[in-house]
Amino acid sequence: MDLQDQLKNLFPDHVPEDTGELEKEQSAYWMQEAPIICKYEKRKGKPVTILEGYTGADSDFKKLTKDLKSYLSVGGSYKNDSIIIQGDYRDKIMQFLKDHGFSVKRVGG
């Protein structure tokens, strides 16, 4: 007799809630009201896309950076409260962030 059977014997009228669906509905990232700023720069002659204005914790920054890099199949990093992605992927990054519920503002060019 496992734990679920014992609980059913103790509380026969209780209907257990399905907690698996609740976890899936919640966003995987820290959501904020202010838009994330997406801008394009050239550093050492190479194009980079910079995301600034995200106010999440360090773990949220790292997770968002990892997901963006794997989505775009490019390199990048997280430094000084900004996410740096190698290459000019502003349109794809903005679409990715909008699909995940963020508001995004394009700056420059």
ABEGO torsion letter per residue (X at the ends): XBAAAAAAAABAABBBBBAAAAAAABBABBBBABBBBBBBBBBGGBBBBBBBGBABBAAAAAAAAAAAAAAAGBBEBBBGGBBBBBEBAAAAAAAAAAAAGBBBBBBEX
